[in-house]
Amino acid sequence: MIPAGPGNSRLTARFSLLPLLFFSTLAVADWTGIAFEIGNYDSDWEFERDTREAQISEIGFQIEEKTGSGLAVGASIGYFDLRAVAASDSPAQTMKFDGQFISVYLRQPVRISEHVSLSAALSFRYTSGSESGDQDEPAGMDWTESAFELGLGMRFGNLRLMPYAAYRDIDGDISDNGTDVFEVEKSLVKGLRFDYFVEDSAFIRLEFVSGGAQGGYINFVRRY
């Protein structure tokens, strides 16, 4: 669940608008893929002087177009709330941020048999936000994230299971009376997706991750 708080109240307000955008786009767009995602996860970030836990809640909207070779080219936009938690012995303070992100990706599925498939994906994301609250000069946060993923899909009736592994690289900074740069502590992420097909081209996805990120997502997806 997304934790309550002043920053998340803004996230909830934005969340209330995104389903309308999602379903209206389904009705009029000619895309081969569209998805709405809600995520909540933690990740450890290494700064120059310490390691902080980034607690992130986000919502996003995704569209993609499939080429003749089956390669999917897509993009997504969304909003996030983040709490960068400093350790008790750290000179840094815990800070809260909210903002937006945009990403682009390539996804290539390869069908092995009727019930088994492989999937490879490459993505790049830019995230930017500012410190939550009533500060006169709020701190800013920016980071870029690139990721490469390999997964194996196995379908049984209306259910598909997909274990996967992803390597991700994060490069970012917090600007607050100086610049404090950071990177992700662990680059390898392991995940498991459960897709329940409500019809041939639409499914609900539950996703759980561990390793370099710990948490989960829920997705509402339509792909032709």
KAQUIVEN-V441076 format. One record per pair of residues at least 12 apart in sequence whose ideal C-beta (glycine too) atoms are under 7 Angstrom apart, sorted by the first residue. I is the first residue (numbers start at 1). GAP is how many residues later the second one is. D is the distance in whole Angstrom. If there is no record, write none. Layout:
I&GAP&D + I&GAP&D
This chain:
2&38&6 + 2&55&4 + 6&126&6 + 7&74&4 + 7&89&5 + 7&91&5 + 7&125&4 + 8&49&6 + 8&73&5 + 10&88&6 + 11&46&6 + 11&48&7 + 11&68&6 + 11&70&5 + 11&87&7 + 14&45&7 + 14&65&5 + 15&44&5 + 18&18&6 + 18&41&6 + 18&43&6 + 19&17&7 + 21&40&6 + 22&14&4 + 22&39&6 + 26&196&6 + 31&32&5 + 31&33&7 + 31&34&6 + 32&32&7 + 32&33&6 + 32&34&4 + 32&191&7 + 32&192&5 + 33&30&7 + 33&31&4 + 33&33&7 + 33&39&6 + 33&41&7 + 33&189&7 + 33&190&4 + 34&28&7 + 34&29&5 + 34&188&5 + 35&27&4 + 35&184&5 + 35&185&7 + 35&186&4 + 36&25&6 + 36&183&7 + 36&184&5 + 37&22&7 + 37&23&5 + 37&25&7 + 37&180&6 + 37&182&5 + 38&21&5 + 38&179&7 + 38&180&5 + 39&19&5 + 39&176&7 + 39&178&4 + 40&17&5 + 40&175&5 + 40&176&7 + 41&15&6 + 41&168&6 + 41&172&5 + 41&173&6 + 41&174&3 + 41&175&7 + 42&12&7 + 42&13&5 + 42&171&7 + 42&172&5 + 42&173&6 + 43&13&7 + 43&141&6 + 43&169&6 + 43&170&5 + 44&141&4 + 44&142&7 + 45&137&4 + 45&138&7 + 45&139&6 + 45&140&7 + 46&136&6 + 46&137&6 + 46&139&5 + 47&133&6 + 47&135&5 + 48&132&7 + 48&133&7 + 49&42&6 + 49&43&7 + 50&36&7 + 50&37&6 + 50&40&4 + 50&42&6 + 51&134&6 + 52&32&5 + 52&33&6 + 52&34&5 + 52&40&7 + 53&32&4 + 54&28&6 + 54&30&6 + 55&27&7 + 55&28&4 + 55&30&6 + 56&24&6 + 56&26&5 + 57&23&7 + 57&24&5 + 58&20&6 + 58&21&7 + 58&22&4 + 59&19&5 + 59&20&6 + 60&16&5 + 60&17&7 + 60&18&3 + 61&15&6 + 61&16&6 + 61&17&6 + 62&12&6 + 62&14&4 + 63&12&6 + 70&38&7 + 70&39&6 + 71&35&6 + 71&37&5 + 72&35&4 + 73&33&6 + 74&31&5 + 74&33&7 + 75&28&7 + 75&29&5 + 76&27&5 + 77&25&5 + 78&22&7 + 78&23&6 + 79&21&5 + 80&18&7 + 80&19&6 + 80&21&6 + 80&47&7 + 80&49&7 + 81&17&5 + 82&15&5 + 82&47&7 + 83&13&5 + 95&36&6 + 95&44&6 + 96&35&7 + 96&36&4 + 96&37&7 + 97&32&4 + 97&33&6 + 97&34&6 + 97&35&6 + 97&44&5 + 98&31&6 + 98&34&5 + 99&28&7 + 99&29&5 + 99&30&2 + 99&31&6 + 100&28&7 + 101&24&6 + 101&25&7 + 101&26&4 + 102&24&6 + 103&20&6 + 103&21&6 + 103&22&4 + 104&20&6 + 105&16&6 + 105&17&7 + 105&18&4 + 106&15&7 + 106&16&5 + 107&12&7 + 107&14&4 + 108&12&5 + 115&39&6 + 115&40&5 + 116&37&7 + 116&38&6 + 117&36&4 + 118&34&6 + 119&32&4 + 119&34&6 + 120&29&7 + 120&30&6 + 121&28&4 + 122&26&5 + 123&24&5 + 124&22&5 + 125&19&7 + 125&20&5 + 126&18&5 + 127&15&7 + 127&16&5 + 128&14&5 + 129&12&5 + 139&35&6 + 139&36&6 + 139&37&3 + 140&35&4 + 141&31&7 + 141&33&5 + 142&30&6 + 142&31&6 + 143&27&6 + 143&28&6 + 143&29&2 + 144&27&5 + 144&28&7 + 145&23&6 + 145&25&5 + 146&22&7 + 146&23&5 + 147&19&5 + 147&20&7 + 147&21&4 + 148&18&7 + 148&19&5 + 149&15&6 + 149&17&4 + 150&14&6 + 150&15&6 + 151&12&7 + 151&13&3 + 158&38&6 + 158&39&5 + 159&35&7 + 159&37&6 + 160&35&4 + 161&33&6 + 162&31&4 + 163&29&5 + 164&27&5 + 165&23&7 + 165&25&6 + 166&23&5 + 166&25&7 + 167&20&5 + 167&21&6 + 168&16&7 + 168&19&6 + 168&21&6 + 168&44&7 + 169&18&6 + 170&13&6 + 170&14&4 + 171&12&6 + 184&28&6 + 186&25&6 + 186&26&4 + 187&25&6 + 188&23&5 + 188&24&6 + 189&20&6 + 189&22&5 + 189&23&5 + 189&24&5 + 190&19&7 + 190&20&5 + 190&21&5 + 191&16&6 + 191&17&7 + 191&18&4 + 192&16&5 + 193&12&6 + 193&14&5 + 194&12&5 + 201&21&6 + 201&22&6 + 201&23&5 + 202&19&7 + 202&20&5 + 203&18&5 + 204&16&6 + 205&13&7 + 205&14&4 + 205&16&6 + 206&12&6 + 207&12&7
